[in-house]
Amino acid sequence: MVLLAKKNEGYQNLIKISSVLKSKSKAGLKEKWLKSYHRGLIAITPGASGYIETLLQHDQLEEAREAAKQLKHIFGEGHVYIALQPFQQDESLAGKLRDVSQSTDIPLVATGDVHYINREDKMAYTCLKAIKAGKQLSEIEEDRGEKHFKSFDEMFEWYRDDRELLTRTVEIADRCEVDLNLGQTKLPSYPTPDQSTADQFFYRVCAEGMKQRKIASNDMYVKRLEYELSIIQKMNFSDYFLIVWDFMKYAHDKGIVTGPGRGSAAGSLVAYVLFITDVDPIRHGFFFERFLNPERISMPDIDIDFPDTRRDEIISYVKDKYGDMHVAQIVTFGTLAAKAALRDVGRVMGIDSKAADRLAKLIPSKPGTTLKEAVTASSELKTMLQQSEELRKVFQTALKVEGLPRHTSTHAAGVVLSEEPLTEVVPIQDGHEGVYLTQYAMNYLEDLGLKDGFLRAQKLNIN
């Protein structure tokens, strides 16, 4: 089923539905979840592979009508549509869909069953299906109908007898208007042990740190601290520093080794007196403005090093303190690199493994080398491709799948925290050790107001 968000409420429900499917209901979305999260959504049947369509293909017309009525009951009048896709070239199914539409008073709409962009990408798409299934191309069932992204002219021709269905797509699109409020920080509030504000408690912790560093009576340090505190509090980052101070204190109390500090955070006296870093910025002549500049409104960036053998202890502590729905690790996507793309495509196409291996070995081992760069740099590779039509076909297909996501894993250096439950901001999925994983990669999270560097933990092992 295709679900579209009309407004922000619908978008947040999409986030919740996606999170449920990746954590609590992996076998499929149960009706109770759909009833809970239907508000603000427009539902469209997906096409030939949909539930209603499958019932119709098995001549279960009455059951299909009841299923359509149930969707209408859940989402409401004007929020459910039945997709009609003549390019699937199944006139029997199209006729039955028209029947269901008429009998249930659910309008038809034109949609595209898009699996790849261009018509000529079909081979690459089929190869990806074979790679995922661990099969050869000959074992993959041929897709029925056209799956590419159709041009306006193509859609106009396919729907020449149903132009109102095309108009309806525009009407639906005009109803969808979501404001993501990008760039608004959503950090959690630090729970102070007394009833003081974060600013008040932050000041006291810094003052105590000055005493512990034995610099409380030095006017130069006092003035620098007051300056930094004024900037931090003006930019509303007191909670951020307290959160970092708190889990660093936990690490020190538990005997977990931490790095001395690196990057621009070494320019902060506040970070030094909070024992977040061990670098005295005044002694070394480091500038605070490189770390936090009031002229440039952006989140502070504190990179912290922990032993990778004890990193999970810190994450577990943060999760327990702020709640498992407010803390998550970050997903990362492994992609098909040049050599892997060649080997995988060659395997599913059934070419000789030695030839595929020889082809892959001609790709330079330099990280990040692309297939285009390799064929430009290697005359031997170019000659080999010129001599074999089969290998050229493998290479051209590999060019299309190179760089596409192949698997997900957990980012080794990032945890996000949120004031709101994460499912109000970002979709999540099961992780490990009871800590959720974001479904969005790191480069999107800060746009959503989630700071991604609270526990940017690198390897810090002592042998």
KAQUI-V553824 format. One line per field, one symbol per residue. phi: phi as a letter, one per 20 degrees, with the letter a starting at -180 (. if undefined). psi: psi as a letter, one per 30 degrees, with the letter a starting at -180 (. if undefined). burial: # if it has 24 or more other ideal C-beta (glycine too) atoms within 12 Angstrom, else .. Layout:
phi->???
psi->???
burial->???
This chain:
phi->.eddefcffffffffffffffecebffqefffffffcefmdddcfeogefffffgffdmdffffffffffffffengncccdfdcffflcfffgffffffgffdldfebecdeedbfdgfegffffffffffemcegfeefffemedefefgffffffdfecffffgfffffgfeebddelfnefcffeffffdeffffffgffffffffffemcfeegfffffffffffffffemdfggffffgffffgfffemefcffobmfffedfgfffemfcddefffemeefffebdffcfbffcdecdcfffcfffffffffffdofedcbedfcdfdffgffffffffffenfgfffffffffeegfggnfeffffffedffffffffecffffffffffgfegnffdbdbeffbacdcbfeggfecbfcbfdclmdfcfeefgfefffendfedgcfedfbede
psi->kkkkkeaeeeeeeeeeeeeefgdfiffljleeeeeehfkgkkkkkfafgleeeeeefghieeeeeeeeeeeeeeflkggklkkkifffhieeeeeeeeeeeeffhkllkklkikflelefgeeeeeeeeeeefhlleffkkkkkakgljkleeeeeeehffhffeeeeeeeeeffjjkjfhkfjkhklkkjkfaglleeeeeeeeeeeeeeefhgfgjeeeeeeeeeeeeeeeeghgeeeeeeeeefeeeeeeggkkllfklafffgkeeeeffgelgkjfeefhkkeffejjffjjlkljjkkklkffgefeeeeeeeeefkfgfkllklkjkljleeeeeeeeeeffglkeeeeeeeeffkkfkkfkleeeefefjeeeeeeeffjeeeeeeeeeeeefkflkelllkkfhkkkkkelkegfekkllkblhgklklfkleffefeggkkggehiklkikk.
burial->######...##############.....#....#..#################.###...#..##.##..##.##...##########....##.######..#.###########....###########.....#.......####.#....#..##..#..##.##..#...#........######.......##.######..##..#.#.....#..##.###.###.#################....####.######################...#.#..##......#########..##########.##.#########...##############.#...##..##.##.....###..##.....#..##.....############.#.....##.###################...########..##.##########..#...
